[in-house]
Amino acid sequence: MDKYISDILKLAGASITNDVPDITGEIDWDQTYHLLSKGKLTGITYNTVAKLPEDVKPESGFLARWKGQVFSRGMHQLMANGELSRVLSAATEKGLHPIPFKGILLSCLYPEPNMRFSCDADIYIDTSEKAEMETLLVSLGFTPNLEHSIEHVAVYQNFESGHKLAIELHDCLWEDYVGPQTKVLESLKLTSPDTLIHTTACGISVCTLGHTQHLIYQIFHAAKHFAFDALPMRYLLDLTVFINAHYNHIDFPAFWDAMKKLSYDKFSHSLFQICVSYMGMNEGSLNPAYVSLPLNESLLVDLVDAGRELDPKIGHWASKEAILPYFLRQNKIGTTEFERKKSRYFPSAEELKDKFGYAKKCKLLLPVAWCHRFISAFIYVVRNKIQKRSTTTIFSNADYRLALLQDLGMLEEK
């Protein structure tokens, strides 16, 4: 294992155990900080880095700048948590039933909760209460961000002094994704009222997903990031602190049954292996069916590197579009390069999104749907100022990620 990978893993693990990691030798702190930043770990690991021996830690100026950034973002996180408390209290007073998930439910499990930085707060609300909840947010000073909102996730933000919070209001946990995979998720009933629990997180009283349901959702969310772009290392720490804190409340047989239905059993076990080996996760969380499985080195490198940067100037939207049908299990990976290219450029009616549903009803309109699809993609690229890159680069990235998914059994039919 390369030293930089070992160092990152040691820093990450020690940050949740409050230990001083056993790191020796020279460290390229510019590279290390870059990877910690990509892994969303700069806040969580700062105190661990500051405790390192003098001959190992960064030079004082570098560490001072790091501390300044962490302090600033920590204060922002503190304000955001206070604003979230205000929103949840107001919603409860109105008789609404907001269900926060991720975010504060995870950060409260860290030694320094405000050092787990979040860009926004996720709240689930039943569709019957969504309009009233949106009206409430506006009355509290939030404004809708229509550019980043989608059908099932309304984005609201309040960046006035003393508030600093963006809220993603979900009426569906898997956003706007539709396909065989989301049908499996629907069958798991993760937001069923009889599984919800009441707890306190960061001093805020909340009603949230049950422990088993929350863990299932976290794996789906991790799988989505891993498939389309990269899975930041912080997600592994989130899983570790969550499982260690709630181990006795998680129904692991039910969890692994859900993972098998979603084809995430090997993927989640492989993540847990890394967490057990380097972050102190309870080894009882491992899947008994995969106990002889060796540590997945390709996965480990991809996690530490936060994905493969083929071109850092360009977003991953195009690669995501190429991967999405496979992630949702709408398409099967072709056995030849020709079959894969044909599916990408000229998908069958069944492989098209619902947006092009007219071609599903009338197959004669399929060529029209292909043109419509191309024009929609072009408009999206222009509107979002996504830089041009060759289809070879796009599909090279997509093929790289699809190979990882296939190796982890995430594309298998169940």
C-alpha positions in Angstrom: 0.0 0.0 0.0 1.3 3.5 -0.9 2.4 5.6 2.1 0.0 8.4 1.2 -3.0 6.0 1.3 -1.8 4.6 4.7 -1.4 8.1 6.1 -4.8 9.3 5.0 -6.4 6.2 6.5 -4.5 6.6 9.8 -5.5 10.3 10.1 -9.1 9.5 9.3 -9.4 6.6 11.8 -7.6 8.6 14.6 -10.0 11.5 14.2 -12.9 9.6 15.6 -11.0 7.7 18.3 -9.1 10.8 19.5 -5.8 8.8 19.2 -2.5 10.1 17.9 -1.9 8.1 14.7 1.4 6.2 14.2 2.7 8.2 11.2 6.4 8.5 10.5 8.6 9.7 7.8 8.1 12.6 5.4 4.6 13.7 4.4 3.6 15.8 1.4 1.2 18.0 3.2 0.0 19.8 0.1 -1.1 16.5 -1.4 -2.4 15.2 1.9 -4.5 18.3 2.5 -5.8 18.2 -1.1 -7.0 14.6 -0.6 -8.4 15.3 2.8 -10.3 18.2 1.3 -11.7 16.0 -1.5 -12.7 13.5 1.1 -14.5 16.2 3.2 -12.1 15.5 6.1 -10.2 18.8 6.7 -12.4 19.8 9.7 -12.6 16.3 11.2 -8.9 15.6 11.0 -7.5 19.0 12.0 -7.2 18.3 15.7 -5.5 14.9 14.9 -3.0 16.6 12.6 -2.3 19.3 15.3 -1.4 16.5 17.8 1.2 14.9 15.6 4.9 15.0 16.6 6.7 18.2 15.6 8.9 16.4 13.0 5.8 15.0 11.2 3.1 17.8 11.4 2.9 20.6 8.8 5.0 23.7 9.2 3.4 26.3 11.5 2.2 28.7 8.8 0.4 25.9 6.9 -1.2 24.6 10.1 -2.3 28.1 11.1 -4.0 28.6 7.8 -5.7 25.2 8.2 -6.9 26.2 11.7 -8.3 29.5 10.4 -10.3 27.7 7.7 -11.6 25.1 10.1 -12.6 27.7 12.7 -14.5 29.8 10.1 -16.4 26.8 8.8 -17.0 25.5 12.3 -18.7 28.7 13.2 -20.7 28.5 10.0 -21.8 25.0 11.0 -22.8 26.2 14.5 -25.0 28.9 13.0 -26.5 26.4 10.5 -27.4 24.1 13.3 -29.1 26.9 15.2 -31.1 27.9 12.1 -32.1 24.3 11.5 -33.4 24.1 15.1 -35.5 27.2 14.5 -37.0 25.7 11.3 -37.8 22.4 13.0 -39.4 24.1 16.0 -41.5 26.3 13.8 -42.7 23.3 11.7 -43.6 21.3 14.8 -45.6 24.3 16.1 -47.5 24.3 12.8 -48.4 20.7 13.2 -46.0 19.6 10.4 -43.9 16.5 10.6 -40.4 17.2 9.2 -37.9 14.3 9.3 -34.3 15.4 9.2 -31.8 12.8 8.2 -28.0 12.5 7.6 -26.5 15.9 8.7 -26.9 16.5 12.4 -27.9 12.9 13.0 -24.4 11.9 12.0 -22.3 15.0 13.1 -23.6 14.6 16.7 -21.7 11.3 16.8 -18.3 12.8 16.3 -15.9 14.1 19.0 -16.3 17.6 17.6 -19.8 17.8 15.9 -19.2 21.2 14.3 -16.1 19.9 12.6 -18.2 17.7 10.3 -19.0 20.3 7.7 -22.3 20.1 5.7 -23.3 22.2 2.7 -27.0 21.8 3.5 -29.6 20.2 5.8 -31.7 17.3 4.4 -35.3 17.1 5.5 -37.9 14.6 4.4 -41.5 15.7 4.4 -44.6 13.8 3.3 -46.1 15.1 0.0 -49.3 16.0 1.8 -47.3 18.6 3.9 -44.8 19.8 1.4 -46.6 22.9 0.2 -47.3 24.0 3.7 -43.6 23.4 4.7 -42.4 25.4 1.7 -44.7 28.3 2.7 -43.3 28.1 6.2 -39.7 28.3 5.0 -40.5 31.4 3.0 -42.1 33.0 6.1 -38.9 32.3 8.0 -36.8 34.2 5.5 -35.8 31.4 3.1 -35.8 31.8 -0.6 -36.3 29.0 -3.2 -33.3 28.1 -5.3 -35.0 27.0 -8.5 -31.8 26.3 -10.4 -30.9 23.5 -8.1 -34.4 22.3 -7.2 -35.8 19.2 -8.9 -39.3 17.7 -8.8 -38.9 15.8 -5.5 -36.2 17.9 -3.9 -37.0 21.6 -3.3 -33.9 23.7 -2.3 -34.3 26.7 0.0 -31.6 28.9 1.4 -31.2 31.7 3.9 -27.8 33.2 3.8 -28.6 36.4 5.7 -26.3 37.3 8.6 -26.8 35.0 11.6 -28.6 32.2 9.6 -26.4 30.6 6.9 -28.4 27.5 6.0 -29.5 25.7 2.8 -32.3 23.2 3.1 -33.0 20.3 0.7 -36.7 19.4 1.2 -37.3 15.9 0.0 -40.6 14.2 -0.6 -38.8 11.2 -1.9 -35.5 9.8 -0.4 -34.1 8.8 -3.8 -34.8 12.2 -5.4 -36.1 12.0 -9.0 -34.5 8.7 -9.9 -36.9 6.2 -11.4 -36.2 2.6 -12.4 -36.1 -1.0 -11.1 -33.7 -0.1 -8.3 -36.1 2.6 -6.9 -38.9 0.1 -6.9 -36.8 -2.0 -4.6 -36.2 1.1 -2.4 -39.9 1.8 -2.3 -40.7 -1.7 -1.1 -38.4 -1.2 1.9 -40.6 1.6 3.3 -37.8 3.5 4.9 -40.1 6.4 6.0 -42.9 4.2 7.3 -44.4 6.0 10.5 -44.0 2.8 12.6 -40.2 2.8 12.1 -39.5 6.4 12.9 -37.8 7.3 16.1 -37.5 10.4 18.4 -34.0 11.4 19.5 -31.8 14.4 20.2 -29.0 15.5 17.9 -26.7 18.4 18.5 -29.1 19.6 21.2 -32.1 19.5 18.8 -35.1 17.3 19.4 -36.0 15.4 16.2 -38.1 12.7 14.7 -36.0 10.8 12.2 -35.6 7.5 10.3 -35.2 4.3 12.3 -31.6 3.1 12.8 -31.9 0.2 10.3 -33.7 2.4 7.8 -31.2 5.2 8.2 -28.3 2.8 7.6 -30.0 1.4 4.5 -30.4 4.9 3.2 -26.8 5.8 3.9 -25.6 2.9 1.8 -27.9 3.9 -1.1 -26.6 7.5 -0.9 -23.0 6.2 -0.8 -23.6 3.9 -3.7 -25.0 6.9 -5.7 -21.9 9.0 -5.1 -19.6 6.0 -5.7 -21.3 5.2 -9.0 -21.5 8.6 -10.6 -18.4 10.4 -9.4 -16.6 9.4 -6.2 -17.3 8.5 -2.6 -15.6 11.0 -0.2 -13.8 9.3 2.7 -16.1 11.0 5.2 -18.9 8.7 4.3 -16.8 5.8 5.8 -16.4 7.7 9.0 -20.1 8.5 9.0 -20.9 4.7 8.7 -18.4 3.9 11.4 -19.7 6.3 14.1 -23.3 5.5 13.2 -22.9 1.7 13.5 -20.7 1.9 16.6 -23.2 4.3 18.3 -26.4 2.3 17.3 -25.0 -1.2 16.9 -27.5 -2.8 19.4 -30.5 -1.0 17.6 -29.7 -2.1 14.1 -31.5 -5.1 12.7 -28.5 -6.5 10.8 -30.4 -9.5 9.2 -33.0 -7.1 7.8 -30.2 -4.7 6.7 -28.3 -7.4 4.8 -31.5 -8.7 3.3 -32.2 -5.2 2.0 -28.6 -5.0 0.7 -29.0 -8.3 -1.2 -32.2 -7.0 -2.8 -30.4 -3.8 -3.9 -27.3 -5.7 -5.1 -25.3 -3.7 -2.5 -24.3 -6.6 -0.3 -20.8 -7.0 -1.5 -20.3 -3.2 -1.8 -21.4 -2.5 1.7 -19.4 -5.4 3.1 -16.3 -4.1 1.3 -16.9 -0.6 2.8 -17.3 -2.1 6.3 -14.1 -4.1 5.9 -12.2 -0.9 5.4 -14.0 0.7 8.3 -13.2 -2.3 10.6 -9.6 -2.4 9.5 -8.8 1.3 9.8 -11.5 3.2 11.7 -12.5 0.9 14.5 -16.0 -0.1 13.3 -17.5 -3.0 15.2 -16.6 -6.1 13.3 -20.0 -7.7 14.1 -21.3 -5.5 11.3 -19.6 -7.5 8.6 -21.7 -9.8 6.4 -21.1 -13.5 7.4 -21.5 -14.5 3.7 -18.4 -12.5 2.7 -16.1 -13.2 5.6 -13.5 -14.7 3.3 -13.5 -11.8 0.9 -10.1 -10.1 0.8 -9.9 -6.3 1.2 -10.7 -4.6 -2.1 -7.6 -2.6 -3.0 -9.1 -1.0 -6.1 -12.0 0.3 -3.9 -9.6 1.5 -1.2 -7.5 3.5 -3.7 -10.6 5.0 -5.4 -11.9 6.1 -2.0 -8.7 7.7 -0.8 -8.2 9.4 -4.2 -11.9 10.4 -4.2 -12.4 9.1 -7.7 -10.3 9.3 -10.8 -9.7 12.8 -12.1 -9.5 12.5 -15.8 -9.9 16.2 -16.3 -10.3 18.3 -13.2 -11.6 21.3 -15.1 -14.8 19.5 -16.2 -17.8 18.3 -14.2 -18.9 14.7 -14.2 -22.4 15.3 -15.6 -21.8 13.6 -18.9 -20.3 10.5 -17.3 -23.2 10.4 -14.8 -25.7 10.3 -17.7 -23.8 7.4 -19.2 -23.8 5.5 -15.9 -27.3 6.3 -14.7 -29.3 3.6 -16.6 -26.9 0.9 -15.2 -27.1 2.3 -11.7 -30.9 2.2 -11.8 -30.7 -1.3 -13.4 -32.6 -0.1 -16.5 -29.8 -1.4 -18.7 -27.5 -4.4 -18.7 -23.8 -3.8 -19.6 -23.2 -5.0 -23.1 -20.7 -7.7 -23.6 -18.9 -5.9 -26.5 -17.8 -2.3 -26.9 -20.2 -2.0 -29.9 -23.2 -3.0 -27.7 -22.2 -0.5 -25.0 -21.8 2.4 -27.5 -25.1 1.5 -29.2 -26.9 1.6 -25.9 -25.4 5.0 -25.0 -26.1 6.8 -28.3 -29.2 5.0 -29.4 -31.0 3.5 -26.3 -34.0 1.4 -26.7 -37.4 2.8 -25.7 -37.3 0.9 -22.4 -33.9 2.4 -21.6 -35.0 6.0 -22.0 -36.0 8.2 -19.1 -39.7 8.9 -18.5 -39.1 12.3 -19.9 -39.1 10.6 -23.3 -42.1 8.4 -22.5 -43.8 9.1 -25.8 -41.3 6.8 -27.5 -42.3 4.0 -25.1 -45.9 4.4 -26.1 -45.1 4.7 -29.8 -41.9 3.0 -31.0 -42.0 4.9 -34.3 -41.1 8.1 -32.3 -37.9 6.6 -31.1 -35.7 8.5 -33.5 -37.4 11.7 -32.4 -36.6 10.8 -28.8 -32.9 10.3 -29.7 -32.8 13.8 -31.2 -34.8 15.2 -28.2 -32.3 13.6 -25.9 -29.3 15.1 -27.7 -30.8 18.6 -27.8 -31.7 18.4 -24.0 -28.1 17.4 -23.2 -26.7 20.2 -25.4 -29.0 22.8 -23.7 -27.9 21.5 -20.2 -24.3 21.8 -21.1 -24.6 25.4 -22.5 -26.8 26.5 -19.6 -24.5 25.1 -16.9 -21.4 26.2 -18.8 -19.9 22.7 -18.8 -16.7 22.6 -20.8 -16.5 20.4 -23.8 -14.6 17.2 -23.7 -14.4 14.3 -26.1 -16.8 11.4 -25.8 -13.7 9.1 -25.5 -12.8 10.8 -22.2 -16.4 10.8 -21.0 -16.9 7.1 -21.7 -13.4 6.2 -20.4 -14.5 7.6 -17.1 -17.9 5.9 -17.3 -16.3 2.6 -18.2 -13.8 2.9 -15.3 -16.6 3.5 -12.8 -18.8 0.8 -14.3 -16.0 -1.7 -14.0 -15.8 -0.9 -10.3 -19.5 -1.3 -9.9 -19.5 -4.6 -11.7 -16.6 -5.9 -9.6 -18.6 -5.1 -6.5 -21.7 -6.9 -7.8 -23.7 -3.7 -7.9 -25.0 -4.3 -11.4 -26.2 -7.9 -10.8 -29.8 -8.8 -11.3 -31.5 -10.3 -8.2 
